């Protein structure tokens, strides 16, 4: 049967070393509930991922429950929710940790109880997991370094390899591996392709739209010739768009986000946000559930599963011919 969750009712209103995992592990059973713990439902990225999880679970007749916390900074609350979910004795614990350490005690308990443990969207640092002797079943998500690099490639394709001028990077939550990798990928590729484009500030926006707008306003005031802004997620990119247009410089500054969420798509179509590197969270959620099913059935899967990314622009969206657009939710 399918377990209908409170999340579903709310929502209706709304990458390391590759290898193979031998799946005939003792203690695993195919019968039972999948527990899915995400960050926050206020971000459309996680809403799209939840839809993918729902579709795959429905297709596979899988019982599941989805929980999230009030914000993507509520690390302690997320640990408490994780521990509560474990009381239901799920056969699989699919988690998108707020940071690389907050869920470690819960993940250890999940493994001890025989649950499959999945790193959803690649939020756990493999080095920390190894140090803590936590062996997850697999991680699935986009290559965040590559996503950042794609943002830089788009900027250079628009501005040119001989372009010069200041660039702003708005990072995610300080210490969060996802945001760090996106920012690093962007900076590295930008220095390679267009060394004249100088990153004059790289500041944590904490995944917050309002904070990103404040950062943008400040940097634009100090650098009125700002060429571009790369934000580590779409919410912050949209905050940057608001600030740039408020200063009358919306057409001057190329602004790029990451995620490809529904709000970003609307902004791109309207000609305000220039681009978003879509991480196809719907596909991440769908494939996470499908691969847990394979694992429990004794099949072999990769331990690192990279879901493709797609640079969304007005041209791409208007043309509508890109096959992967069907996964942009």
Secondary structure, 3 states (H helix, E strand, C coil): CCCCCHHHHHHCCCCCCCCEECCCCCCCCCCCCEEEEEEECCCHHHHHHHHHHHHHHHHCCCCEEEEEECCCCCHHHHHHHHHHHHCCCCCEEEECCCCCCCCHHHHHHHHHCCCEEEEECCCCCHHHHHHCCCCCCEEEECCHHHHHHHHHHHHHHHHCCCCCEEEEEEECCCCCHHHHHHHHHHHHHHHHHCCCEEEEEEEECCCCHHHHHHHHHHHHHHCCCCCEEEECCHHHHHHHHHHHHHCCCCCCCEEEEEECCHHHHHHHHCCCCCEEEECCHHHHHHHHHHHHHHHHCCCCEECEEECCCEEECHHHHHHCCCHHHHHCC
